[in-house]
């Protein structure tokens, strides 16, 4: 019975020593832990960069869309409602300006008259 007690005590002390050595080994940082922490930090930085790139792309999309909308609104508000108002009045020449105006070919005038008559007929 005495041998069983010493055997039991030896097993308990052996178990305690094994647990204690495992605890001390787990408390010490290893190269694997450092590598794992480094990989986690790099993954976090890569994710943050991807998120910021997506946000900047959205900003450009909003900027381009709002610029196009502003151009459409400006075009609608600035164009006149009646296109007849945009016709320029005829230019009146004075006697001194008549000499600088180039003369028109009579053949061209006849051709234009003929085209106008054909346009009215059809």
Secondary structure, 3 states (H helix, E strand, C coil): CHHHHHHHHHHHHHHHHHHHHHHHHHHCCCHHHHHHHHHHHHHHHHHHHHHHHHHHHHHHHHHHHHHHHHHHHHHHHHCCCCHHHHCCCCCCCCHHHHCCCCCCCHHHHHHHHHHHHHHHHC
